[in-house]
Amino acid sequence: MKKILLLGVFMLSSALHAKELTIERIFESPSLDGNAPRNLQISPDGQRVTFLKGKQDDYEQLDLWEYHIKSGETRMLFDSASLTDGKVELSDEEKGRRERMRLTGSGIVSYQWSSDGSALLFPIGGDVFYYKLGQSGAKQLLDTDAFETDIKLSPKGNYISYIRDQNLFVKNIATGKETAITTEGGGTIKFGMAEFVAQEEMDRMTGYWWSPDEKYIAFTRVDENPVDVITRSEIYADSIKMIEQRYPAAGTPNVEIGLAIQTLSTGERQWIDLGNDKDIYLARGKWIPASSVFTYQWQTRDQQQLELRAYDASTQSQQRLLKEHSDTWVNLNNDLTFLNNKQFIWASERDGFKHLYLYNNDGSLVSQLTSGQWVVDELEAVDQDAGMVYFTGRKDTPLERHLYRVSLKGGDIQRVSTTDGFHSVNFAGDASTYIDSVSTVNHPPQVSLHKADGTQITWLEENAIDEAHPLYAYQDNWVKPEFGSLKTDDGAELYYRLYKPDHLEKKHPVIVYLYGGPHAQVVTNSWGGNRGLLMQYWVSKGYVVFSIDNRGSNFRGKAFEDPIYKKMGTIEVDDQVAGVKFLRTLPYVDSARIGVHGHSYGGYMTLMTMFKAGDYFAAGVSGAPVTDWRLYDTHYTERYMGNPNTDDGAYTASSVFPYAKDLKGDLLIYHGMADDNVLFTHSTKLYKHLQDLAIPFETMDYPGKKHGIRGKQTGIHLYKTITRFFDRTLQPTN
């Protein structure tokens, strides 16, 4: 009887450990990622860690939590459900900002600490709440019919600032007095707001900056009048909206941008001279600490020149501190950091790889801090007292991101992170401690608190895959991928990731998942989220799943990126074909049943591989693809392709249309019918072109959905649609 009981317990444990993954389960709550928190911050006083965490029954609705370091206690600070009725309708401007920030979720989606660590500010529902530590409850500072955006706490915590109706406002927290910094906004004029390409392509989500002493505010004036008006349709289930949008397509005029500094107490406004050439980009803005000097990064239209300029509001004078130049393009970054000793750290790719350089505030170079044939990801923190610089990078392998440190005096680089995987860190203001969120391709993010030397203080979320973890039930069937590299015929080393079914007695079909575009990387030892879970599902059905990072993708140095310059869709396809040639050498791969799938640039790559390399790919699913780069925006497209007014031939050669006639395999295209990034026009033009060629293909378009095609039910439908298409065309047998 005892043996039977033990056997029953063992069988039950095994059954709980061997569930079959379904597409529905990928999107259900609780999340298979576990409940790892997001947006983790160490308070300025170093006493607590705050973070956002989804509810158990709805992982997309976020609440604000804190972990008190001394006591080790974790508690919810604010339940988002108690602050709104759950029926928040985002403004069109906010919807656009969140889409371009890739910001998902509902409830409390962002928050900010005051500089002294005494208060928290968090927007919700277009208004904003202010919480003073030690007091009960949060105070609602805004309660208007308008939807305020880009809400910030001033550096000393005396004001909040925000955008309303295309103007910039500040409000004194103590007195409640609101002051309009600008009143002229409206129509095509916007103050303090980042224009479309700044948000989508430059990673600049704001158009205003407080000075550290709260004396000044620097802000942009954006005039959209020069930008062409396009009429695009947003097709919903029961209506069609015709949207007139000012969209700067490649080769057409951009906004005209101005930059001003206003004295808060007097309203005196200074306009900064940006030069005679008005067709430029304002890429970044930042104040030098304890000074009246505002710096900004000025970029030419062709993006081959970037200047760091400094404007002194007290003397109304400016100077150029440094200039970067490239024969292809200069990549932007967010690493500029000013020190308290009249020096700053700047990141540059001037030697072919992104590295850190120390400068004096007058623009004279002191030293290069890092070097080698590997790249720095980000400058994370500087401990000025200890003279130590902390950064993440790929010194050990391009497949993992680790934390390193180097002395401000230069010298050997020390690795701080100790565990394998992909590390994302957030330091305390004094750089004495940091939060580490690390994941691998087989383990969702684990979050811990560390001393600056890497010593772990405590787990914040161990996220161990034990019996209580949602992912535990699927571990017996979990497939760990292989990582490797191959050489192309011309000697380039490419990294790949390969998932294989457990049983390889026969030939298997392959799904190649790709992105292929710049500023992205697919092959990393990091948790893949829902897409990674979909790959597990495909493997369980008998597919081999393969990805390779072609030239043009990120984190391998500038020489690895540059081959796509004015030749998009060429070297990327060649490298993907090299990956398929490798697959064909594997005894368990059926070379006649290889499919390809990607979204956005990956959708473009799917089309180009299907059209230009049809002998290698039997079926493809193209999501929200760019089909003609003339239709895409200025900053992204001209960076890599030049200007179509002078490089028309390059644009034609990089569009999908000259090659569509050569489609041999089965093709499915899907697109969000309200996409304001890669416009639905990209797909409809291709639909018509293929129809005119009498070439059959399939479509699945999503009413009301934008570029990300978000939503749980929509996600389930999309994943099922992709999978069923490959099941029909590649016919796996498990």
C-alpha positions in Angstrom: 0.0 0.0 0.0 2.8 2.4 0.9 4.6 1.7 -2.4 1.4 2.3 -4.3 0.9 5.6 -2.5 4.5 6.7 -3.2 4.1 5.7 -6.9 0.9 7.7 -7.1 2.6 10.8 -5.6 5.4 10.3 -8.1 3.0 10.0 -11.0 1.1 13.1 -9.9 4.3 15.1 -9.6 5.4 14.0 -13.0 2.0 14.9 -14.5 2.2 18.3 -12.9 5.7 18.7 -14.4 4.8 17.6 -18.0 1.9 19.7 -19.2 1.6 20.4 -22.9 2.0 24.1 -23.7 -0.8 25.7 -25.7 -1.1 29.1 -27.4 -3.9 30.1 -25.1 -1.8 29.4 -22.0 1.0 31.7 -23.3 -1.4 34.6 -22.9 -3.3 33.6 -19.8 -2.7 34.7 -16.2 -0.7 34.1 -14.1 2.1 34.9 -16.6 4.5 32.0 -17.4 7.2 34.6 -16.9 6.4 34.5 -13.2 5.7 37.7 -11.4 9.0 39.4 -11.8 8.6 43.2 -11.2 9.3 45.9 -13.8 10.5 49.5 -13.6 12.7 48.9 -10.5 14.2 51.9 -8.9 16.3 52.4 -5.8 15.1 55.4 -3.8 17.4 58.4 -3.7 18.0 57.9 0.0 18.9 54.2 -0.6 16.3 52.9 1.9 13.9 51.1 -0.4 13.4 49.6 -3.8 10.2 50.5 -5.7 8.7 48.6 -8.6 5.6 47.9 -10.7 4.0 44.4 -10.6 1.0 43.0 -12.4 -1.9 41.5 -10.5 -2.1 37.7 -10.2 -5.4 37.6 -12.1 -4.3 40.2 -14.7 -0.6 40.5 -15.3 -1.2 43.6 -17.5 -2.7 45.7 -14.7 0.2 47.2 -12.7 0.4 48.3 -9.1 3.1 50.2 -7.3 5.1 48.2 -4.7 8.1 48.8 -2.4 10.7 46.6 -0.8 12.2 48.2 2.4 15.8 47.2 2.5 16.5 47.4 6.2 13.4 45.5 7.3 13.2 43.1 4.3 9.5 43.8 4.0 7.6 44.0 0.7 4.3 45.8 0.5 2.0 47.3 -2.1 2.1 51.1 -2.0 -0.8 51.7 -4.3 -3.5 49.5 -5.9 -4.1 51.0 -9.3 -7.7 49.7 -9.2 -8.4 51.9 -6.2 -7.3 55.0 -8.0 -9.4 54.7 -11.2 -12.6 53.1 -12.3 -10.7 51.1 -14.9 -12.4 52.9 -17.8 -9.5 55.2 -18.7 -9.6 56.3 -22.3 -6.1 57.4 -23.4 -5.8 60.5 -25.6 -4.5 59.9 -29.1 -1.3 61.7 -28.2 -0.8 59.3 -25.2 -1.6 56.3 -27.3 1.0 57.3 -29.7 3.6 58.0 -27.0 3.0 54.6 -25.4 3.2 52.8 -28.8 6.5 54.5 -29.5 7.8 53.8 -26.0 6.8 50.2 -26.4 5.0 50.7 -23.1 2.4 48.0 -22.3 0.0 47.5 -19.5 -2.6 49.5 -17.6 -2.9 51.0 -14.2 0.3 52.6 -12.9 2.7 52.3 -15.9 5.4 54.8 -14.7 6.5 56.7 -11.7 9.2 59.1 -10.6 11.1 59.8 -7.3 11.8 63.2 -5.9 15.5 63.9 -5.8 15.6 63.8 -2.0 13.6 60.5 -1.8 10.8 62.0 0.1 8.0 61.7 -2.5 6.8 59.8 -5.5 4.9 61.0 -8.5 2.9 58.7 -10.8 0.6 59.5 -13.6 -2.6 57.5 -14.1 -5.6 58.1 -16.4 -4.2 61.4 -17.8 -4.0 62.9 -14.3 -1.2 62.6 -11.7 -0.9 61.5 -8.1 1.7 62.7 -5.5 2.7 60.6 -2.5 4.7 62.0 0.4 6.4 59.2 2.3 4.9 58.9 5.8 1.6 60.4 4.9 -1.5 58.3 4.3 -2.7 58.1 0.7 -1.8 60.0 -2.4 -2.8 63.5 -3.4 -4.3 64.0 -6.8 -2.5 67.0 -8.3 -4.4 67.2 -11.6 -8.1 66.6 -12.2 -9.0 68.0 -15.5 -10.9 67.1 -18.6 -7.8 67.3 -20.7 -5.3 64.4 -20.9 -1.9 65.7 -19.7 1.2 64.0 -21.0 4.9 63.9 -20.2 4.3 64.7 -16.6 7.5 65.3 -14.6 8.6 66.2 -11.1 11.0 69.1 -11.0 14.6 68.4 -9.8 14.0 69.8 -6.2 10.5 68.5 -6.0 8.7 71.9 -5.8 6.8 71.6 -9.1 5.2 69.3 -11.5 5.4 70.0 -15.2 3.3 68.6 -18.1 2.0 69.1 -21.6 -1.6 70.1 -22.2 -3.1 71.1 -25.5 0.4 71.5 -27.1 1.6 73.9 -24.4 4.0 73.5 -21.5 2.7 74.1 -17.9 4.2 74.0 -14.4 2.3 73.7 -11.1 3.6 74.6 -7.7 2.9 71.5 -5.5 2.6 73.5 -2.2 0.4 76.3 -3.4 -1.4 74.6 -6.3 -0.7 77.5 -8.6 -0.5 76.6 -12.3 1.6 78.7 -14.7 1.6 78.4 -18.5 5.2 78.5 -19.7 3.9 78.7 -23.2 0.5 79.8 -24.6 1.1 79.9 -28.3 0.8 76.2 -29.0 -2.0 74.9 -31.2 -2.5 73.7 -34.7 0.8 72.9 -36.2 2.8 74.5 -33.4 3.8 72.4 -30.4 5.8 73.4 -27.4 7.8 71.1 -25.2 6.8 68.1 -27.2 8.9 65.6 -29.1 8.0 65.3 -32.8 7.1 62.0 -34.3 10.5 61.0 -35.6 12.2 62.1 -32.3 9.9 59.6 -30.4 9.9 56.8 -32.9 13.5 56.9 -34.2 15.7 59.0 -31.8 14.5 57.6 -28.5 13.8 61.2 -27.4 10.4 61.1 -25.8 10.3 64.6 -24.3 10.7 68.2 -25.6 11.6 70.0 -22.3 14.2 69.9 -19.6 14.4 71.4 -16.1 17.6 73.0 -14.9 18.9 71.4 -11.7 18.2 74.5 -9.6 14.7 74.9 -11.1 15.6 78.4 -12.3 15.2 77.6 -16.0 13.3 75.3 -18.3 14.6 74.5 -21.8 12.0 73.5 -24.3 11.4 72.9 -28.0 9.1 74.7 -30.4 8.0 72.3 -33.1 6.4 73.7 -36.3 4.8 70.8 -38.3 3.6 73.1 -41.1 6.4 72.0 -43.5 5.6 68.3 -43.1 3.4 66.8 -45.8 -0.1 65.8 -44.8 -1.0 62.3 -45.7 -4.5 60.8 -45.5 -4.5 57.3 -44.1 -7.3 55.1 -43.1 -7.7 53.5 -39.7 -10.1 50.6 -40.3 -12.0 49.4 -37.3 -14.6 46.6 -37.0 -17.6 48.9 -37.5 -16.1 52.2 -38.9 -13.4 53.7 -41.0 -11.6 56.8 -39.8 -9.8 58.9 -42.3 -6.9 60.4 -40.5 -5.0 63.4 -41.8 -1.5 63.0 -40.4 1.6 65.0 -40.9 4.0 62.2 -41.7 7.6 62.9 -42.8 8.2 60.2 -45.4 11.8 59.8 -46.7 12.9 62.7 -48.9 10.1 65.0 -47.7 10.3 68.0 -45.3 10.7 67.5 -41.6 9.4 69.8 -38.8 11.2 73.0 -38.2 12.5 73.0 -34.7 13.4 75.7 -32.3 15.0 75.6 -28.8 14.4 78.1 -26.1 15.3 78.6 -22.4 12.9 80.4 -20.1 13.5 81.8 -16.7 10.7 80.5 -14.4 10.4 83.5 -12.1 10.3 86.2 -14.8 9.1 84.5 -17.9 12.2 85.8 -19.8 12.8 83.7 -22.9 16.0 83.1 -24.8 16.1 81.5 -28.2 19.2 79.4 -28.9 20.8 79.9 -32.4 20.7 76.5 -34.0 22.4 77.7 -37.2 21.4 78.8 -40.6 20.5 75.3 -41.7 17.0 74.6 -40.5 16.8 71.1 -41.9 18.5 69.5 -38.9 17.6 67.2 -35.9 17.7 68.0 -32.2 18.7 64.6 -30.8 19.3 65.1 -27.1 19.2 67.8 -24.4 20.8 67.8 -20.9 21.8 70.4 -18.3 25.3 70.4 -16.8 24.9 70.0 -13.0 25.2 73.0 -10.8 25.4 75.4 -13.7 23.4 77.5 -16.1 24.7 75.6 -19.1 22.3 73.5 -21.3 23.8 71.0 -23.7 22.2 69.7 -26.8 23.1 67.2 -29.5 22.7 68.7 -33.0 22.6 66.3 -36.0 22.7 66.9 -39.7 19.8 65.7 -41.9 22.0 63.0 -43.5 23.0 61.9 -39.9 26.7 61.8 -40.8 27.6 64.5 -38.4 26.7 64.9 -34.7 27.7 67.9 -32.5 27.5 68.4 -28.8 26.9 72.0 -28.1 26.7 74.0 -24.9 24.6 77.1 -24.3 25.1 79.2 -21.1 21.9 80.9 -20.2 23.6 83.3 -17.8 25.9 84.8 -20.6 23.7 83.8 -23.6 26.7 82.3 -25.3 27.3 78.9 -26.8 30.2 76.7 -28.0 30.7 73.4 -29.8 32.3 70.9 -27.4 32.9 68.0 -29.9 31.9 66.6 -33.2 31.4 63.0 -34.5 31.5 62.1 -38.2 30.9 59.0 -40.2 30.8 58.2 -44.0 27.7 56.2 -43.4 25.8 57.3 -40.3 26.4 58.2 -36.6 24.4 56.2 -34.1 22.8 58.1 -31.2 23.1 56.9 -27.6 22.0 58.0 -24.1 25.4 57.8 -22.4 26.4 61.4 -22.0 27.1 61.9 -18.2 28.4 65.0 -16.6 30.6 64.7 -13.5 31.0 67.1 -10.6 34.6 67.9 -11.5 33.9 69.8 -14.8 34.3 66.6 -16.8 32.0 64.4 -18.8 31.8 60.9 -20.2 30.9 60.5 -23.9 30.3 57.3 -25.9 31.6 57.1 -29.5 32.1 54.5 -32.3 35.0 56.4 -33.8 37.3 53.4 -33.5 34.7 51.0 -35.0 33.2 49.9 -31.7 31.1 51.8 -29.1 33.4 52.8 -26.3 33.6 55.4 -23.5 35.7 58.6 -23.5 36.5 61.1 -20.7 36.4 64.8 -21.7 36.8 68.1 -19.9 33.8 70.4 -20.0 35.6 72.6 -22.5 35.5 69.7 -25.0 39.2 68.6 -24.7 39.7 64.9 -24.6 41.3 63.4 -21.5 41.4 59.7 -22.3 39.6 56.7 -23.8 38.3 54.6 -20.9 37.4 51.4 -22.8 38.7 49.8 -25.9 38.7 46.5 -27.8 36.7 44.7 -30.5 33.5 44.6 -28.5 30.8 47.1 -27.7 29.6 49.0 -24.6 25.9 48.7 -24.2 25.2 51.6 -21.8 27.0 53.7 -19.2 25.1 52.7 -16.0 26.6 54.8 -13.2 29.7 56.7 -12.0 31.0 56.6 -8.4 32.9 59.9 -8.4 34.2 59.4 -4.9 35.7 56.1 -5.7 36.6 57.1 -9.2 34.8 54.2 -10.8 32.7 53.9 -14.0 30.1 51.1 -14.3 28.8 50.0 -17.7 27.1 47.1 -19.4 28.7 45.6 -22.5 29.6 42.5 -24.6 33.3 42.1 -23.6 32.9 38.4 -23.0 30.4 37.5 -25.7 27.9 39.3 -27.9 25.2 36.9 -26.8 25.2 38.1 -23.2 25.1 41.5 -21.5 27.2 41.8 -18.4 28.1 44.6 -15.9 31.7 45.8 -15.8 33.6 48.6 -14.2 36.7 50.6 -15.0 38.6 53.4 -13.2 38.2 57.0 -14.3 42.0 56.9 -14.7 41.7 54.0 -17.1 43.3 50.6 -16.7 41.9 47.0 -16.6 38.2 46.3 -16.9 36.7 44.2 -14.2 33.5 42.1 -14.7 31.0 42.7 -11.9 28.2 40.4 -12.8 28.9 36.7 -12.0 26.1 34.7 -13.5 25.6 33.8 -17.1 22.8 35.5 -19.0 21.5 38.9 -19.9 21.8 41.5 -17.2 19.8 44.8 -16.9 20.9 47.0 -14.0 19.7 50.1 -12.2 22.0 51.8 -9.8 21.3 53.9 -6.8 22.1 57.6 -7.2 25.4 57.3 -5.2 26.4 54.1 -7.2 26.8 52.1 -4.0 24.1 49.5 -4.8 22.3 48.3 -7.9 19.4 46.2 -8.9 20.1 43.3 -11.3 17.5 41.7 -13.5 19.0 38.7 -15.2 17.5 36.1 -17.5 18.6 33.3 -19.8 16.9 31.8 -22.7 15.6 29.1 -20.3 14.8 31.1 -17.3 12.6 34.2 -16.9 14.0 37.3 -15.2 15.3 37.0 -11.6 15.8 40.2 -9.7 18.3 40.9 -6.9 19.9 43.7 -5.0 23.7 44.0 -5.0 26.5 46.0 -3.6 28.6 47.8 -6.3 31.2 45.1 -6.2 28.6 42.5 -7.2 28.0 41.0 -3.8 24.4 40.0 -3.6 22.4 41.6 -0.7 19.1 39.9 -1.3 16.7 38.5 -3.8 13.9 40.9 -4.7 12.2 38.2 -6.9 14.1 34.9 -7.2 11.5 33.7 -9.6 12.7 30.1 -9.0 11.0 27.6 -11.3 9.7 25.4 -8.4 6.3 23.8 -7.9 4.7 27.1 -7.2 5.9 28.7 -10.5 3.5 28.8 -13.4 6.3 27.5 -15.7 7.1 24.5 -13.6 4.4 22.3 -15.2 6.0 22.6 -18.6 9.6 21.8 -17.6 9.7 18.1 -18.6 8.9 19.2 -22.2 11.1 22.3 -22.2 13.7 22.3 -25.0 17.0 24.1 -24.4 18.3 25.7 -27.6 21.9 25.4 -28.8 24.0 28.5 -29.6 26.7 28.5 -32.2 28.3 30.4 -35.0 29.1 29.9 -38.6 31.3 31.6 -41.2 29.9 33.0 -44.5 31.7 32.5 -47.8 33.4 36.0 -47.3 34.5 35.2 -43.8 31.9 36.9 -41.6 31.1 35.2 -38.3 27.4 34.9 -37.6 25.8 33.7 -34.4 22.7 31.4 -34.4 20.3 29.8 -32.0 18.8 26.4 -32.8 15.9 24.6 -31.2 15.6 20.9 -31.9 12.6 18.5 -31.2 13.4 15.8 -28.7 13.1 13.0 -31.2 15.1 13.3 -34.4 14.5 10.0 -36.1 13.1 11.6 -39.2 13.4 14.8 -41.3 11.8 17.9 -39.7 10.5 21.2 -41.1 12.1 24.4 -40.0 10.8 27.8 -39.0 13.4 30.5 -39.4 12.5 33.5 -37.1 14.2 36.7 -38.0 14.3 40.4 -37.6 17.5 41.3 -39.5 17.3 45.1 -39.2 19.6 47.6 -37.5 19.6 48.4 -33.8 18.2 44.9 -33.0 19.5 41.5 -32.0 17.6 38.2 -32.0 20.2 35.7 -30.9 20.9 36.3 -27.2 21.0 34.2 -24.1 17.9 36.0 -22.7 14.3 35.3 -21.9 12.1 35.6 -25.0 8.8 36.3 -23.4 5.7 35.2 -25.4 7.7 34.9 -28.6 10.1 32.5 -26.9 7.2 30.5 -25.6 5.7 30.3 -29.1 9.0 28.8 -30.2 8.7 26.2 -27.5 5.2 25.4 -28.8 6.5 25.1 -32.4 9.2 22.7 -31.3 6.7 20.6 -29.4 4.8 20.2 -32.7 7.9 18.8 -34.4 9.5 22.0 -35.9 13.2 22.9 -35.8 13.3 26.6 -34.9 16.3 28.6 -36.1 17.5 32.3 -35.9 20.6 33.9 -37.1 21.8 37.5 -36.7 22.8 38.8 -40.1 25.1 41.7 -40.9 23.4 45.0 -40.3 22.2 43.9 -36.8 23.4 45.4 -33.5 26.1 44.9 -30.9 28.9 43.6 -33.2 30.5 46.9 -34.1 30.1 49.5 -36.8 31.8 47.4 -39.6 29.2 44.7 -39.0 26.4 47.2 -39.4 27.6 49.3 -42.3 27.1 46.8 -45.2 23.4 47.7 -45.3 24.2 51.3 -46.1 22.2 52.2 -49.3 21.7 48.4 -49.8 19.0 47.3 -47.5 17.7 43.8 -48.3 20.9 42.6 -49.8 23.6 41.4 -47.3 20.8 40.5 -44.9 19.3 38.1 -47.3 22.7 36.7 -48.2 23.4 36.0 -44.6 20.0 34.4 -44.0 20.7 32.1 -46.9 24.0 31.2 -45.4 22.0 30.1 -42.3 19.8 27.9 -44.5 22.8 26.4 -46.2 24.0 25.4 -42.7 20.6 23.9 -41.8 20.7 21.8 -45.0 23.8 20.1 -43.6 21.9 18.8 -40.6 20.7 15.2 -41.0 17.4 15.9 -39.3 16.4 18.9 -41.4 14.1 18.6 -44.4 15.6 21.2 -46.8 12.3 21.3 -48.8 10.3 22.4 -45.8 11.9 25.6 -44.5 9.7 28.5 -43.6 10.5 32.1 -42.5 8.7 34.6 -40.3 9.3 38.1 -38.9 7.5 41.3 -38.0 8.2 44.9 -39.0 11.7 44.8 -40.4 11.4 41.1 -40.0 8.3 41.3 -42.1 10.3 43.1 -44.8 13.0 40.5 -44.5 10.5 37.7 -44.9 9.3 39.2 -48.1 12.8 39.7 -49.4 13.9 36.2 -48.6 10.8 34.7 -50.2 11.1 36.9 -53.3 14.9 36.8 -53.7 15.8 33.4 -52.3 12.8 31.3 -53.1 14.9 28.2 -53.7 15.7 28.2 -49.9 12.4 29.2 -48.3 9.1 27.2 -49.0 6.7 29.4 -47.0 6.7 32.7 -45.2 4.7 34.8 -42.8 5.3 38.5 -43.1 4.1 40.8 -40.3 3.5 44.5 -40.7 6.2 44.7 -43.4 7.9 47.7 -45.0 7.5 47.2 -48.7 8.8 50.5 -50.1 11.3 52.6 -48.1 10.0 55.7 -49.7 6.9 55.3 -47.6 8.8 55.1 -44.3 9.9 58.1 -42.1 12.9 60.4 -42.7 15.2 59.8 -39.7 15.2 56.0 -39.8 15.2 55.5 -43.6 17.6 58.2 -44.7 20.1 57.1 -42.0 20.6 53.8 -43.8 19.4 54.6 -47.4 20.3 58.2 -48.1 17.8 60.6 -49.5 15.5 59.2 -52.2 15.8 62.6 -54.1 19.5 61.8 -54.7 19.5 58.0 -54.2 16.4 56.9 -56.0 18.1 53.8 -57.5 19.0 52.5 -54.1 15.5 52.9 -52.9 14.1 51.0 -55.9 16.6 48.2 -55.4 15.7 47.9 -51.7 12.0 47.8 -52.1 10.2 44.5 -52.5 8.4 45.2 -55.7 11.1 44.4 -58.3 11.4 40.9 -56.8 7.7 40.0 -56.1 7.4 38.4 -59.5 9.8 35.7 -58.4 7.6 34.4 -55.5 7.6 30.6 -55.6 6.4 29.5 -52.1 3.4 30.1 -49.9 3.0 33.6 -48.4 0.9 35.0 -45.6 0.9 38.7 -44.9 -0.7 40.3 -41.8 -1.0 43.9 -40.7 -2.7 46.2 -38.2 -5.3 48.2 -40.1 -4.7 51.3 -37.9 -0.9 51.1 -38.0 0.6 54.7 -37.8 4.2 53.5 -37.9 4.5 51.1 -40.8 1.4 52.3 -42.6 -1.1 49.8 -43.8 -0.4 51.2 -47.2 2.8 49.2 -47.3 0.8 46.0 -47.4 -2.1 47.2 -49.5 0.3 48.3 -52.3 1.9 44.8 -52.2 -1.5 43.2 -52.2 -2.4 45.0 -55.4 0.9 44.3 -57.0 0.7 40.6 -56.4 -2.9 40.6 -57.6 -1.8 42.4 -60.8 0.8 39.7 -61.3 -1.9 37.0 -60.7 0.3 35.5 -57.9 -1.8 33.9 -55.1 -1.1 34.8 -51.5 -2.9 34.9 -48.1 -3.7 37.8 -45.8 -4.9 38.4 -42.2 -5.5 42.0 -41.3 -6.5 43.3 -37.8 -9.1 46.0 -37.6 -8.2 48.8 -35.2 -4.7 47.4 -34.4 -1.5 49.4 -34.6 2.0 48.3 -35.3 2.4 46.1 -32.2 -1.0 44.3 -32.8 -1.6 44.2 -29.0 -4.2 42.5 -27.0 -4.5 39.0 -25.4 -7.2 37.7 -27.6 -5.6 39.2 -30.7 -2.3 37.7 -29.7 -3.9 34.2 -29.4 -5.5 34.7 -32.8 -2.3 35.9 -34.5 -0.2 33.0 -33.0 -2.8 30.5 -34.1 -3.0 32.0 -37.6 0.8 31.8 -38.1 1.1 28.3 -36.7 -1.8 26.9 -38.8 -0.3 28.5 -41.9 3.0 26.7 -41.3 1.1 23.5 -40.4 -0.6 23.5 -43.8 2.4 24.5 -45.8 5.2 22.7 -44.0 3.2 19.8 -42.6 5.1 18.8 -39.4 4.6 15.4 -37.8 5.6 15.0 -34.2 
